Amino acid sequence: MAADDGGRTMNYGKEHVNVYRTYAAPLEGIRTIPESEFDGKPNTLLGMEVRVQVEGEEFLPSFRDGDNEKVVATDSMKNFILHHAGEYDGATVEGFLHYVGAEFLRTYDQMEAVRISADELQFDERPVPDGDGGFEPSDLVFRVTDDESAYGEFYLHREDGEIVVEEQESGVTDIELVKVKDNSFVGYVQDEYTTLPERENRTLYIGLDIFWEYADPEAALGDDPEQYVPAEQVRDIAQVVFDEKDVNSIQDLIYQVGLRILERFPQLESVEFEANNRTWLTVRDDIE
């Protein structure tokens, strides 16, 4: 139970629901941008790790009295998500989340709102001989990777019999980039607590998560591919700006990345970042 504006919000849910769908609808018709080669993907294997949290005043007896009459078991939630993965006919993580979240609200009257999110699970096509002495990507064999991951989240509630999107967020997480030179860090506060030397040229290793919201949440579903913002293109913008700019701080870098994202995708309302410095300690700097 969590407090909300002086009242109460009864919620519970299920995490770590791993969903794997083969031969989902391909993501096609994506608008290309100068910073990225990405123009779609076949979705031969679409995977995601889903989290769902449901809310409703009718769940109060289960908290207060141990009365589970209205409780949908979290194992049933897992099965509900897995079943509807087979019914989903779209091509994006966000589209699936909106679809299955809305189905929860349509199926269970005691659920007043649903928050559902997911990290896409990444798979790489493996190279196989092409019959002419070279190699080509297999359309059958994939490798699980720890590469950057698309992220999506929706908060849906029922209003006058209609399902309404109250919050929407998309993202790309676990970006790790290293730039070996042309990064400075100078001009910061120097006082009795400062031991870090100024560097006019340094290696910079960053971890970066990027999140964005659409002006129209419906654009996140991917039904109109030209209005959809792929995580792959946002990732590519980050690495291109990192290559182009001589930045004086991580703050400077993410600001420049954010400007470029909003320039390329005017359908977005906002961009947010979580970034951290993972730069290695310098042992020797006399080696070119």
N, C-alpha and C positions, 0 to 999 in steps of 0.2 A: 504494500500500500504506500502510495506517495502523495504528499500534500500538493495541492494545486490551487493557488489564489485563495488560500484560507479554507478551502474545502478538502475534498479527498478524491483521489483518482485510484481506482482499483485496477491493477494491471499485473500481468504475469506473462511468461512467454517461453520461447524455445530458441536456443542458439545452436550453431554448428550443424545445420542441416545442409549436407553436401548434395548438390543436385547435378546430375550429368544428363545431358540431352544430346543424342546423336541426330544429325541431319535436321537441325533447326532451320528456320527460314534464313537464307543468306542476307547479310546486310549489304544492300546495293543502293546506288544512286546518291552516294555521299558526295558533297561538294568538296573539291580538292582545294588545298591551300599551298602557298609556296614553300612552307617549311616542312612539308610531309609528303611522302609517297603514298600514304594510306588512302585508299579509295573504297574500302569495303572489305568484307571477309565472308567466306563461305559458311561459317558456323557448322562445319562438319561435326565438331565436338564443342558444345557450349556447356560450361560448368560454372557453378557459383556456390559460395558458402553463404547460406541465408540465415538471418536472424529475424524473429517476429515477436512482437509484444502486443497483446490485445488488452483493451480497456473496456470497463463497463461497471455500472453501479450494481448490477445484478450478481456480480462476483463477490460482493461484500459478505454474504453468509459463509462462504468458504473460508474467508479470513477470520471472521468473528466467531462462527459457530462450528466450523468444520463440516459444513453442509455443502457437498459437492454437486448438488443437483444441476447447477448451471455451468459447471466447469467442463470445458473441453480439454481432455488430457493432452499434455504436450506431445506425447507420442502420436496422438491423432493429428495434431498440428503438423508434425513432421510428415506423416503420410498424406495429409491434405496437400502440402506443398509439392511433394514428389508426384502425386497423381496429376496435379494441374500443370506440372512441367510437361507432361505428355500432351496436354490439351492446348498449350500456348502456341499460337501460330505467328508470333512476332520474331524480331531479330535482335533485341537489345536486353541487357540486364534490367534497365529501368522499366521497359515495357512489361517484362515478366513480373517485376515487383508490384507494379500498379495492378496488373491483371489478377494476381493471386491475392493481393491485399483486398481488392474489391470483392473477390469471391468469398473471402472470409466474412465480410460484412453482409453479403447477400445470403449466406448460408446460415449464419448464427445471429439471431435477433438480439441475444444478450451482449453481443460485442458492439460497443458504441463507436470505437475507434481502433485503428490498427497502425502500428509503426513497424515497417518492414524494410530491411536493408540487406545488402549483399556485397561481397567481394567476388569479382569474377576469378575463377580458377584458370590459370594459363596453361596452354598446351602448344608445343612447337611441332610442326611437321618435320619428320626425320628424312634426311636425304637417302635416296635409293638409286641404283644404277638405272640410267635412262635407255639402255640398249645400244647407245651410240658411243660408248666409252666415257660418258660423263655421268652426272648425277642430277636428279630432279626431286622436288619435294614429294614425299609419299602422301597420298590422300587416304591412307588407311592406318598408318603407324604414327603415333604422336609421343612426345616426351613431356612429362609434367615439369614445369619450370617454376622458378621463384622470381620471375620478371615482374615488371610493373603490372599493377592490377587495376582494372576498372572498378568503380564503386558506385552504388546507387542507393537512394533511400527515399521512401515516401511515408508521410503521415496522413492517413485518410480517416475521415469521420462521416457519419451519416447525418444529413441535415434535410428535414422535410421530405424524407423518403429518398433523397438523392445522395450519392456518394461523392464527397467533395475532397479535393486535394488541399490540405491545409499547409503542408510543408513538402518541399522537394529539394533534393540535393544530388548532384552527380559528382564524380571525381575520378582521379587516378592517384594511386598510392604506391609507396615503396619505390619511388624513383631514387636512384643513386647515381651521381655524376661526379667525375673527377676532371678538373681542368688543370693541366700541369704548369701553366704560367699565365701571365697577363691578368693576375688578380692581385689587388693591393688591399692593405688594411692600415690606414694611417689617419691621424687627426682625431683620435678618440681621447677620452679623458685620461690624463696622466696625473696620478696622485700617489700617495704613499702605499696604496694597495696594488699598484700596477707593476707587474713583472713582465708582461708580454711585450716584446719589441715590435716596433712598427716595421711593416714589410711593404716595400714598393712593388715587389713581384714575388708571388708565392703560389704554391700548389693549393687548390681549394677542392675539398671533397665534401659534398653535401648530400643529405637525405631530404627528400621533398615529397610532400603530399599536396595535391591541388584539388580544390573543390569549387564547384560553380552551381549557380541557380539560374534557371531560365526565367525570362520575363513572363512567358506563358508556360506553365508546367506541362501542358500537353505536348510541347515540343520535345520533352525528354523521352517520350515513348518510342520515338523513331518511326512513327507512322508516315511522317513527311521527312524522308532521309536528308533533304537539303537543309532542314532546320535542326537536325540532330548534330550534336557535338561529340565526336568519337574521342574516347580517352587516348587513343593512339595518336591523334593529331595534337592534342594538348601536350602529351609527353614530348612529341617532336618539337613543338614550339619551345618548350623549356630548354631542350638541349641545343637548339639553334641559337637562341638568345644568349645562352651561356658561352657558346663559341664566338659569337659576334662581339660581345660587350666586354670591355675592360672594367670590371666592377670593383668598387671600393668596400663592399660588404655584402653579406647575404641579403640584407634588407634591400640594398640597391638592386641586386639581381632579381629578387622576386617581384619588386615593383616593375621592373622592365618586362619581365615575363607576363605579369598581369596586364600591363598596357597592351602587349602584343595579342594576348588572348582576346581581350575585349575588342580590339581592332578587327581581328579576323572573324569574330563571332558576335555581331551586334544583337543577336537574339538573346544574349546572356544579360542578366541583370547585375550579377556580382561574381567576383572570384575571390577565394580565400586560400591561404597557404598555411601549412605547418612545415617549417624548415628547421634543420639543425646542421651544425658544423661538425663534420667527422674527420677533419684534416689531421693527417698523421703528424706526430712530433718530428721536428727536424733534428737529425743527428749529424748529417754532413750537408753542406750546401756548396761544396767546391767541386761537385761532380756534375758535368754537363750531360 
